[in-house]
Amino acid sequence: MRKTAALAGAGLTMVWALLAAGCSSGQSGNTNYSQFLQLIRQSWAASTGNVRITRDQAASIPYASMGYRQDGGNEMLLVLGTDNGGEQLWTSSAKVVIVTRDGRIVRTLGLEHDLSGLTARGGQAPAPASAITAPFTTTRLEDFPELGLYGAIVVCNARAAGRQSIKILDQPITTMRVDESCRSRKPEWSFTDNYWVDLDNGRVWRSRQHVHPKGGLIETEIFRPPG
């Protein structure tokens, strides 16, 4: 049975303890621990072999899972640790944590340059899938402790860029690509994020997102969706 918990105030030690205890499964603790060790071995093999996660590797993990790459590097496996109020916490054997909401990265931990928080002025930001119906503009407030910046204003415009067929683990998926162009004056920063959105349920299957002014292009793709 999946536990839910907020990321705030929780360190990587707690995240790993939860996963080792089988926080995302109703199976016995011993079985979960064995499966998690298998995840560690496979993710390590991917990181040292300079290859993408294979279909067999992804299929052997009985958890909701996602692949991620940073700046075009090796692909690593992330497993869903918690799903709390729409915020999904994903963690990897490399002790990286990525938190997403509607497929958008809102927090990271363990990257070279971390985003410690992303909120929208005036309420929750529309999901990328909302751009399929109509373009939208969002004013974000983003936190970058490394730069001593909290509540940095980032204005973003999202629009549908057209249908695209993508492949994840050799499986074709028909999606709508959504481009979200953003800019900030302090820090001076501009970028465009891309989301490949399921036309039926709005799930973001793949994304390319910029998380920090100092760099850090994160590519994600869902292997096993939650639920």
PyRosetta script that sets phi, psi and omega in degrees:
from pyrosetta import init, pose_from_sequence

init()
pose = pose_from_sequence("MRKTAALAGAGLTMVWALLAAGCSSGQSGNTNYSQFLQLIRQSWAASTGNVRITRDQAASIPYASMGYRQDGGNEMLLVLGTDNGGEQLWTSSAKVVIVTRDGRIVRTLGLEHDLSGLTARGGQAPAPASAITAPFTTTRLEDFPELGLYGAIVVCNARAAGRQSIKILDQPITTMRVDESCRSRKPEWSFTDNYWVDLDNGRVWRSRQHVHPKGGLIETEIFRPPG")
pose.set_psi(1, 129.0)
pose.set_omega(1, -174.8)
pose.set_phi(2, -73.7)
pose.set_psi(2, 130.0)
pose.set_omega(2, 172.4)
pose.set_phi(3, -85.8)
pose.set_psi(3, 156.4)
pose.set_omega(3, 173.5)
pose.set_phi(4, -123.6)
pose.set_psi(4, 138.3)
pose.set_omega(4, -179.7)
pose.set_phi(5, -156.6)
pose.set_psi(5, 149.6)
pose.set_omega(5, 178.5)
pose.set_phi(6, -76.7)
pose.set_psi(6, 148.4)
pose.set_omega(6, 178.1)
pose.set_phi(7, -74.5)
pose.set_psi(7, -33.1)
pose.set_omega(7, -173.9)
pose.set_phi(8, -56.7)
pose.set_psi(8, 130.1)
pose.set_omega(8, 177.2)
pose.set_phi(9, 83.7)
pose.set_psi(9, -4.4)
pose.set_omega(9, -178.7)
pose.set_phi(10, -103.6)
pose.set_psi(10, 131.9)
pose.set_omega(10, 178.8)
pose.set_phi(11, -92.4)
pose.set_psi(11, 177.3)
pose.set_omega(11, -179.6)
pose.set_phi(12, -64.4)
pose.set_psi(12, -30.2)
pose.set_omega(12, 179.6)
pose.set_phi(13, -60.3)
pose.set_psi(13, -43.1)
pose.set_omega(13, 179.4)
pose.set_phi(14, -65.9)
pose.set_psi(14, -41.6)
pose.set_omega(14, 179.7)
pose.set_phi(15, -58.5)
pose.set_psi(15, -46.7)
pose.set_omega(15, -178.4)
pose.set_phi(16, -67.7)
pose.set_psi(16, -36.0)
pose.set_omega(16, 178.2)
pose.set_phi(17, -64.1)
pose.set_psi(17, -40.5)
pose.set_omega(17, 178.3)
pose.set_phi(18, -62.6)
pose.set_psi(18, -44.2)
pose.set_omega(18, -178.4)
pose.set_phi(19, -66.9)
pose.set_psi(19, -42.4)
pose.set_omega(19, -179.8)
pose.set_phi(20, -63.3)
pose.set_psi(20, -28.4)
pose.set_omega(20, 179.4)
pose.set_phi(21, -83.5)
pose.set_psi(21, -1.8)
pose.set_omega(21, 178.5)
pose.set_phi(22, 82.1)
pose.set_psi(22, 44.4)
pose.set_omega(22, -174.8)
pose.set_phi(23, -67.5)
pose.set_psi(23, -17.9)
pose.set_omega(23, -176.6)
pose.set_phi(24, -108.0)
pose.set_psi(24, 15.1)
pose.set_omega(24, -176.3)
pose.set_phi(25, -148.1)
pose.set_psi(25, 154.8)
pose.set_omega(25, 177.8)
pose.set_phi(26, -96.4)
pose.set_psi(26, 7.3)
pose.set_omega(26, -179.6)
pose.set_phi(27, -77.7)
pose.set_psi(27, 175.1)
pose.set_omega(27, -178.7)
pose.set_phi(28, -64.9)
pose.set_psi(28, 154.8)
pose.set_omega(28, -178.5)
pose.set_phi(29, -60.9)
pose.set_psi(29, -40.3)
pose.set_omega(29, -179.3)
pose.set_phi(30, -63.3)
pose.set_psi(30, -42.3)
pose.set_omega(30, 179.6)
pose.set_phi(31, -63.5)
pose.set_psi(31, -44.6)
pose.set_omega(31, -179.7)
pose.set_phi(32, -62.1)
pose.set_psi(32, -41.9)
pose.set_omega(32, -178.8)
pose.set_phi(33, -63.1)
pose.set_psi(33, -42.3)
pose.set_omega(33, 178.5)
pose.set_phi(34, -62.2)
pose.set_psi(34, -42.2)
pose.set_omega(34, -179.6)
pose.set_phi(35, -67.1)
pose.set_psi(35, -36.5)
pose.set_omega(35, -179.7)
pose.set_phi(36, -69.2)
pose.set_psi(36, -36.8)
pose.set_omega(36, 175.4)
pose.set_phi(37, -63.3)
pose.set_psi(37, -35.6)
pose.set_omega(37, 176.9)
pose.set_phi(38, -63.5)
pose.set_psi(38, -40.7)
pose.set_omega(38, 177.4)
pose.set_phi(39, -59.5)
pose.set_psi(39, -43.3)
pose.set_omega(39, -179.8)
pose.set_phi(40, -61.1)
pose.set_psi(40, -45.6)
pose.set_omega(40, -178.5)
pose.set_phi(41, -62.6)
pose.set_psi(41, -42.9)
pose.set_omega(41, -177.0)
pose.set_phi(42, -70.8)
pose.set_psi(42, -39.4)
pose.set_omega(42, 179.5)
pose.set_phi(43, -66.5)
pose.set_psi(43, -37.9)
pose.set_omega(43, 177.6)
pose.set_phi(44, -64.5)
pose.set_psi(44, -40.4)
pose.set_omega(44, 178.7)
pose.set_phi(45, -62.1)
pose.set_psi(45, -39.3)
pose.set_omega(45, 179.5)
pose.set_phi(46, -66.5)
pose.set_psi(46, -38.1)
pose.set_omega(46, -176.1)
pose.set_phi(47, -70.4)
pose.set_psi(47, -31.3)
pose.set_omega(47, -177.7)
pose.set_phi(48, -93.2)
pose.set_psi(48, -14.8)
pose.set_omega(48, -176.7)
pose.set_phi(49, -95.4)
pose.set_psi(49, -3.1)
pose.set_omega(49, 178.3)
pose.set_phi(50, 56.6)
pose.set_psi(50, 45.4)
pose.set_omega(50, 179.4)
pose.set_phi(51, -134.1)
pose.set_psi(51, 163.6)
pose.set_omega(51, 174.0)
pose.set_phi(52, -78.6)
pose.set_psi(52, 159.1)
pose.set_omega(52, 174.5)
pose.set_phi(53, -62.3)
pose.set_psi(53, 134.3)
pose.set_omega(53, -179.3)
pose.set_phi(54, -88.3)
pose.set_psi(54, 165.4)
pose.set_omega(54, 178.9)
pose.set_phi(55, -61.8)
pose.set_psi(55, -41.8)
pose.set_omega(55, -179.9)
pose.set_phi(56, -64.9)
pose.set_psi(56, -40.6)
pose.set_omega(56, 178.5)
pose.set_phi(57, -62.4)
pose.set_psi(57, -46.9)
pose.set_omega(57, -179.0)
pose.set_phi(58, -65.0)
pose.set_psi(58, -39.7)
pose.set_omega(58, -177.0)
pose.set_phi(59, -68.2)
pose.set_psi(59, -24.3)
pose.set_omega(59, -177.2)
pose.set_phi(60, -78.1)
pose.set_psi(60, -9.2)
pose.set_omega(60, -179.1)
pose.set_phi(61, -97.6)
pose.set_psi(61, 117.3)
pose.set_omega(61, -174.3)
pose.set_phi(62, -84.2)
pose.set_psi(62, 23.3)
pose.set_omega(62, 179.8)
pose.set_phi(63, -116.3)
pose.set_psi(63, 159.6)
pose.set_omega(63, 166.9)
pose.set_phi(64, -58.0)
pose.set_psi(64, 132.5)
pose.set_omega(64, -173.7)
pose.set_phi(65, -143.2)
pose.set_psi(65, 159.1)
pose.set_omega(65, -176.6)
pose.set_phi(66, -147.3)
pose.set_psi(66, 145.1)
pose.set_omega(66, 173.2)
pose.set_phi(67, -98.1)
pose.set_psi(67, 148.5)
pose.set_omega(67, 174.6)
pose.set_phi(68, -143.3)
pose.set_psi(68, 148.6)
pose.set_omega(68, 174.0)
pose.set_phi(69, -132.5)
pose.set_psi(69, 145.3)
pose.set_omega(69, 176.8)
pose.set_phi(70, -115.5)
pose.set_psi(70, 124.8)
pose.set_omega(70, 177.0)
pose.set_phi(71, 53.5)
pose.set_psi(71, 40.3)
pose.set_omega(71, 176.0)
pose.set_phi(72, 73.9)
pose.set_psi(72, 14.3)
pose.set_omega(72, -178.5)
pose.set_phi(73, -81.6)
pose.set_psi(73, -157.0)
pose.set_omega(73, -178.6)
pose.set_phi(74, -69.7)
pose.set_psi(74, 146.3)
pose.set_omega(74, 177.7)
pose.set_phi(75, -83.7)
pose.set_psi(75, 137.4)
pose.set_omega(75, 179.6)
pose.set_phi(76, -123.1)
pose.set_psi(76, 155.9)
pose.set_omega(76, 177.0)
pose.set_phi(77, -90.3)
pose.set_psi(77, 136.8)
pose.set_omega(77, 170.3)
pose.set_phi(78, -117.4)
pose.set_psi(78, 140.6)
pose.set_omega(78, 176.8)
pose.set_phi(79, -115.3)
pose.set_psi(79, 144.1)
pose.set_omega(79, -179.8)
pose.set_phi(80, -71.6)
pose.set_psi(80, 120.1)
pose.set_omega(80, 179.3)
pose.set_phi(81, -92.3)
pose.set_psi(81, -50.0)
pose.set_omega(81, 179.2)
pose.set_phi(82, -141.3)
pose.set_psi(82, 154.9)
pose.set_omega(82, 175.0)
pose.set_phi(83, -133.4)
pose.set_psi(83, 101.8)
pose.set_omega(83, -170.8)
pose.set_phi(84, -125.5)
pose.set_psi(84, 107.3)
pose.set_omega(84, 176.6)
pose.set_phi(85, 61.9)
pose.set_psi(85, 31.5)
pose.set_omega(85, 179.9)
pose.set_phi(86, 93.4)
pose.set_psi(86, -12.2)
pose.set_omega(86, 175.6)
pose.set_phi(87, -93.1)
pose.set_psi(87, 122.4)
pose.set_omega(87, -177.4)
pose.set_phi(88, -107.5)
pose.set_psi(88, 124.1)
pose.set_omega(88, -178.6)
pose.set_phi(89, -100.8)
pose.set_psi(89, 119.6)
pose.set_omega(89, 179.9)
pose.set_phi(90, -112.3)
pose.set_psi(90, 139.3)
pose.set_omega(90, -179.7)
pose.set_phi(91, -137.4)
pose.set_psi(91, 155.7)
pose.set_omega(91, -175.9)
pose.set_phi(92, -125.5)
pose.set_psi(92, 168.0)
pose.set_omega(92, 177.1)
pose.set_phi(93, -66.6)
pose.set_psi(93, -16.7)
pose.set_omega(93, 177.5)
pose.set_phi(94, -85.3)
pose.set_psi(94, 10.2)
pose.set_omega(94, 179.2)
pose.set_phi(95, 62.0)
pose.set_psi(95, 38.5)
pose.set_omega(95, 173.0)
pose.set_phi(96, -104.4)
pose.set_psi(96, 135.9)
pose.set_omega(96, 176.5)
pose.set_phi(97, -119.4)
pose.set_psi(97, 130.2)
pose.set_omega(97, 174.7)
pose.set_phi(98, -126.4)
pose.set_psi(98, 126.7)
pose.set_omega(98, 178.2)
pose.set_phi(99, -108.4)
pose.set_psi(99, 129.7)
pose.set_omega(99, -179.3)
pose.set_phi(100, -122.8)
pose.set_psi(100, 154.2)
pose.set_omega(100, 170.0)
pose.set_phi(101, -135.4)
pose.set_psi(101, 121.0)
pose.set_omega(101, -177.4)
pose.set_phi(102, 56.7)
pose.set_psi(102, 29.2)
pose.set_omega(102, 179.7)
pose.set_phi(103, 88.1)
pose.set_psi(103, -9.4)
pose.set_omega(103, 179.7)
pose.set_phi(104, -92.1)
pose.set_psi(104, 133.7)
pose.set_omega(104, 178.7)
pose.set_phi(105, -73.9)
pose.set_psi(105, 125.4)
pose.set_omega(105, -178.7)
pose.set_phi(106, -116.8)
pose.set_psi(106, -8.4)
pose.set_omega(106, -179.8)
pose.set_phi(107, -165.8)
pose.set_psi(107, 144.9)
pose.set_omega(107, 174.8)
pose.set_phi(108, -137.5)
pose.set_psi(108, 158.0)
pose.set_omega(108, 176.0)
pose.set_phi(109, -149.2)
pose.set_psi(109, 129.5)
pose.set_omega(109, 177.3)
pose.set_phi(110, 99.6)
pose.set_psi(110, -2.0)
pose.set_omega(110, 175.1)
pose.set_phi(111, -84.2)
pose.set_psi(111, 169.1)
pose.set_omega(111, 178.5)
pose.set_phi(112, -62.1)
pose.set_psi(112, -39.6)
pose.set_omega(112, 176.5)
pose.set_phi(113, -130.7)
pose.set_psi(113, 116.3)
pose.set_omega(113, -172.9)
pose.set_phi(114, -101.1)
pose.set_psi(114, 146.4)
pose.set_omega(114, 168.6)
pose.set_phi(115, -97.4)
pose.set_psi(115, 116.5)
pose.set_omega(115, -174.9)
pose.set_phi(116, -92.7)
pose.set_psi(116, -9.3)
pose.set_omega(116, 177.3)
pose.set_phi(117, -176.0)
pose.set_psi(117, 142.1)
pose.set_omega(117, 175.9)
pose.set_phi(118, -140.6)
pose.set_psi(118, 119.4)
pose.set_omega(118, 175.6)
pose.set_phi(119, -130.5)
pose.set_psi(119, 170.1)
pose.set_omega(119, 178.4)
pose.set_phi(120, -111.5)
pose.set_psi(120, 138.1)
pose.set_omega(120, 177.0)
pose.set_phi(121, -66.2)
pose.set_psi(121, 129.1)
pose.set_omega(121, 176.7)
pose.set_phi(122, 86.3)
pose.set_psi(122, 8.4)
pose.set_omega(122, 178.9)
pose.set_phi(123, 133.8)
pose.set_psi(123, -167.9)
pose.set_omega(123, -176.8)
pose.set_phi(124, -74.1)
pose.set_psi(124, 138.1)
pose.set_omega(124, 179.2)
pose.set_phi(125, -68.4)
pose.set_psi(125, 142.3)
pose.set_omega(125, 174.9)
pose.set_phi(126, -60.0)
pose.set_psi(126, 146.3)
pose.set_omega(126, 176.1)
pose.set_phi(127, -66.3)
pose.set_psi(127, 150.4)
pose.set_omega(127, 176.1)
pose.set_phi(128, -51.9)
pose.set_psi(128, -33.7)
pose.set_omega(128, -179.6)
pose.set_phi(129, -61.3)
pose.set_psi(129, -22.8)
pose.set_omega(129, -179.9)
pose.set_phi(130, -62.3)
pose.set_psi(130, -26.1)
pose.set_omega(130, -178.9)
pose.set_phi(131, -69.6)
pose.set_psi(131, -15.7)
pose.set_omega(131, 177.0)
pose.set_phi(132, -65.2)
pose.set_psi(132, -35.2)
pose.set_omega(132, 179.2)
pose.set_phi(133, -80.1)
pose.set_psi(133, -45.5)
pose.set_omega(133, -179.3)
pose.set_phi(134, -161.7)
pose.set_psi(134, 147.6)
pose.set_omega(134, 176.0)
pose.set_phi(135, -61.3)
pose.set_psi(135, 154.2)
pose.set_omega(135, 177.3)
pose.set_phi(136, -146.2)
pose.set_psi(136, 157.9)
pose.set_omega(136, 178.0)
pose.set_phi(137, -118.9)
pose.set_psi(137, 136.7)
pose.set_omega(137, -179.7)
pose.set_phi(138, -131.4)
pose.set_psi(138, 139.3)
pose.set_omega(138, 171.2)
pose.set_phi(139, -103.0)
pose.set_psi(139, 114.0)
pose.set_omega(139, -178.8)
pose.set_phi(140, -95.4)
pose.set_psi(140, 154.9)
pose.set_omega(140, 169.7)
pose.set_phi(141, -119.4)
pose.set_psi(141, 116.5)
pose.set_omega(141, -173.9)
pose.set_phi(142, -121.1)
pose.set_psi(142, 145.6)
pose.set_omega(142, -176.9)
pose.set_phi(143, -112.3)
pose.set_psi(143, 128.7)
pose.set_omega(143, 178.4)
pose.set_phi(144, -130.4)
pose.set_psi(144, 83.9)
pose.set_omega(144, -177.5)
pose.set_phi(145, -55.5)
pose.set_psi(145, -34.6)
pose.set_omega(145, -179.9)
pose.set_phi(146, -57.7)
pose.set_psi(146, -32.8)
pose.set_omega(146, -179.6)
pose.set_phi(147, -97.2)
pose.set_psi(147, -1.8)
pose.set_omega(147, -176.2)
pose.set_phi(148, 70.1)
pose.set_psi(148, 25.1)
pose.set_omega(148, -177.7)
pose.set_phi(149, -112.4)
pose.set_psi(149, 127.1)
pose.set_omega(149, 177.5)
pose.set_phi(150, -130.6)
pose.set_psi(150, 132.1)
pose.set_omega(150, -177.6)
pose.set_phi(151, 73.7)
pose.set_psi(151, 28.7)
pose.set_omega(151, 176.7)
pose.set_phi(152, -60.8)
pose.set_psi(152, 132.5)
pose.set_omega(152, -176.0)
pose.set_phi(153, -85.7)
pose.set_psi(153, 123.1)
pose.set_omega(153, 178.7)
pose.set_phi(154, -128.0)
pose.set_psi(154, 118.0)
pose.set_omega(154, -179.0)
pose.set_phi(155, -98.2)
pose.set_psi(155, 127.7)
pose.set_omega(155, -174.6)
pose.set_phi(156, -126.4)
pose.set_psi(156, 140.9)
pose.set_omega(156, 176.2)
pose.set_phi(157, -121.2)
pose.set_psi(157, 122.8)
pose.set_omega(157, -177.5)
pose.set_phi(158, -112.1)
pose.set_psi(158, 141.5)
pose.set_omega(158, 178.3)
pose.set_phi(159, -151.0)
pose.set_psi(159, 154.1)
pose.set_omega(159, 175.2)
pose.set_phi(160, -75.3)
pose.set_psi(160, 134.5)
pose.set_omega(160, -176.4)
pose.set_phi(161, -109.4)
pose.set_psi(161, 1.3)
pose.set_omega(161, 177.4)
pose.set_phi(162, 119.6)
pose.set_psi(162, 160.4)
pose.set_omega(162, 179.6)
pose.set_phi(163, -73.2)
pose.set_psi(163, 141.7)
pose.set_omega(163, 176.2)
pose.set_phi(164, -143.7)
pose.set_psi(164, 140.2)
pose.set_omega(164, 173.8)
pose.set_phi(165, -96.0)
pose.set_psi(165, 125.7)
pose.set_omega(165, 179.5)
pose.set_phi(166, -118.7)
pose.set_psi(166, 166.0)
pose.set_omega(166, 175.6)
pose.set_phi(167, -125.3)
pose.set_psi(167, 130.1)
pose.set_omega(167, 173.1)
pose.set_phi(168, -125.6)
pose.set_psi(168, 122.1)
pose.set_omega(168, -175.6)
pose.set_phi(169, 53.6)
pose.set_psi(169, 40.5)
pose.set_omega(169, 177.3)
pose.set_phi(170, 70.7)
pose.set_psi(170, 7.9)
pose.set_omega(170, 178.4)
pose.set_phi(171, -101.1)
pose.set_psi(171, 123.0)
pose.set_omega(171, 179.4)
pose.set_phi(172, -73.5)
pose.set_psi(172, 140.4)
pose.set_omega(172, 178.5)
pose.set_phi(173, -135.5)
pose.set_psi(173, 129.0)
pose.set_omega(173, 176.5)
pose.set_phi(174, -86.8)
pose.set_psi(174, 125.0)
pose.set_omega(174, -175.6)
pose.set_phi(175, -134.2)
pose.set_psi(175, 168.9)
pose.set_omega(175, 167.2)
pose.set_phi(176, -109.3)
pose.set_psi(176, 124.4)
pose.set_omega(176, 176.6)
pose.set_phi(177, -81.7)
pose.set_psi(177, 130.5)
pose.set_omega(177, 177.1)
pose.set_phi(178, -114.4)
pose.set_psi(178, 126.8)
pose.set_omega(178, 176.9)
pose.set_phi(179, -104.8)
pose.set_psi(179, 131.3)
pose.set_omega(179, 178.9)
pose.set_phi(180, -122.0)
pose.set_psi(180, 106.2)
pose.set_omega(180, -177.9)
pose.set_phi(181, -93.8)
pose.set_psi(181, 129.3)
pose.set_omega(181, -173.1)
pose.set_phi(182, -129.0)
pose.set_psi(182, 153.8)
pose.set_omega(182, 176.8)
pose.set_phi(183, -149.0)
pose.set_psi(183, 151.6)
pose.set_omega(183, 178.3)
pose.set_phi(184, -140.3)
pose.set_psi(184, 144.1)
pose.set_omega(184, 176.8)
pose.set_phi(185, -90.5)
pose.set_psi(185, -33.9)
pose.set_omega(185, 179.0)
pose.set_phi(186, -139.6)
pose.set_psi(186, 101.1)
pose.set_omega(186, 2.9)
pose.set_phi(187, -74.8)
pose.set_psi(187, 159.1)
pose.set_omega(187, 176.6)
pose.set_phi(188, -72.2)
pose.set_psi(188, 115.1)
pose.set_omega(188, -168.7)
pose.set_phi(189, -162.9)
pose.set_psi(189, 132.8)
pose.set_omega(189, 174.9)
pose.set_phi(190, -142.3)
pose.set_psi(190, 147.0)
pose.set_omega(190, -176.2)
pose.set_phi(191, -166.8)
pose.set_psi(191, 167.4)
pose.set_omega(191, 174.8)
pose.set_phi(192, -130.3)
pose.set_psi(192, 123.5)
pose.set_omega(192, 175.1)
pose.set_phi(193, -95.0)
pose.set_psi(193, 151.9)
pose.set_omega(193, -179.2)
pose.set_phi(194, -126.4)
pose.set_psi(194, 137.1)
pose.set_omega(194, 178.3)
pose.set_phi(195, -129.8)
pose.set_psi(195, 135.2)
pose.set_omega(195, 174.9)
pose.set_phi(196, -106.2)
pose.set_psi(196, 108.9)
pose.set_omega(196, -165.8)
pose.set_phi(197, -107.5)
pose.set_psi(197, 135.3)
pose.set_omega(197, 175.7)
pose.set_phi(198, -65.6)
pose.set_psi(198, 128.8)
pose.set_omega(198, -177.0)
pose.set_phi(199, -72.4)
pose.set_psi(199, -20.0)
pose.set_omega(199, -177.5)
pose.set_phi(200, -90.7)
pose.set_psi(200, -43.4)
pose.set_omega(200, -173.8)
pose.set_phi(201, -121.3)
pose.set_psi(201, -0.1)
pose.set_omega(201, 177.2)
pose.set_phi(202, 78.7)
pose.set_psi(202, 4.8)
pose.set_omega(202, 179.9)
pose.set_phi(203, -67.8)
pose.set_psi(203, 137.4)
pose.set_omega(203, 173.2)
pose.set_phi(204, -85.2)
pose.set_psi(204, 108.1)
pose.set_omega(204, -179.6)
pose.set_phi(205, -80.8)
pose.set_psi(205, -35.9)
pose.set_omega(205, -177.5)
pose.set_phi(206, -142.7)
pose.set_psi(206, 150.2)
pose.set_omega(206, 177.4)
pose.set_phi(207, -152.4)
pose.set_psi(207, 158.9)
pose.set_omega(207, 170.1)
pose.set_phi(208, -131.1)
pose.set_psi(208, 114.1)
pose.set_omega(208, -172.2)
pose.set_phi(209, -131.8)
pose.set_psi(209, 142.2)
pose.set_omega(209, 176.5)
pose.set_phi(210, -98.9)
pose.set_psi(210, 126.6)
pose.set_omega(210, -172.7)
pose.set_phi(211, -112.9)
pose.set_psi(211, -9.2)
pose.set_omega(211, -174.9)
pose.set_phi(212, -155.5)
pose.set_psi(212, 141.5)
pose.set_omega(212, 179.2)
pose.set_phi(213, -60.7)
pose.set_psi(213, -25.4)
pose.set_omega(213, 179.9)
pose.set_phi(214, -84.2)
pose.set_psi(214, 1.0)
pose.set_omega(214, 178.8)
pose.set_phi(215, 117.9)
pose.set_psi(215, 166.7)
pose.set_omega(215, 180.0)
pose.set_phi(216, 125.4)
pose.set_psi(216, 73.9)
pose.set_omega(216, 175.0)
pose.set_phi(217, -84.9)
pose.set_psi(217, 117.3)
pose.set_omega(217, -177.7)
pose.set_phi(218, -105.1)
pose.set_psi(218, 124.8)
pose.set_omega(218, 174.6)
pose.set_phi(219, -107.4)
pose.set_psi(219, 130.7)
pose.set_omega(219, 179.5)
pose.set_phi(220, -126.4)
pose.set_psi(220, 153.7)
pose.set_omega(220, 171.1)
pose.set_phi(221, -151.5)
pose.set_psi(221, 135.3)
pose.set_omega(221, -177.5)
pose.set_phi(222, -80.7)
pose.set_psi(222, 126.2)
pose.set_omega(222, 175.2)
pose.set_phi(223, -92.5)
pose.set_psi(223, -55.6)
pose.set_omega(223, 177.7)
pose.set_phi(224, -124.5)
pose.set_psi(224, 111.1)
pose.set_omega(224, -176.4)
pose.set_phi(225, -71.0)
pose.set_psi(225, 153.5)
pose.set_omega(225, 176.1)
pose.set_phi(226, -64.2)
pose.set_psi(226, 161.0)
pose.set_omega(226, 175.2)
pose.set_phi(227, 108.6)
pose.dump_pdb("model.pdb")
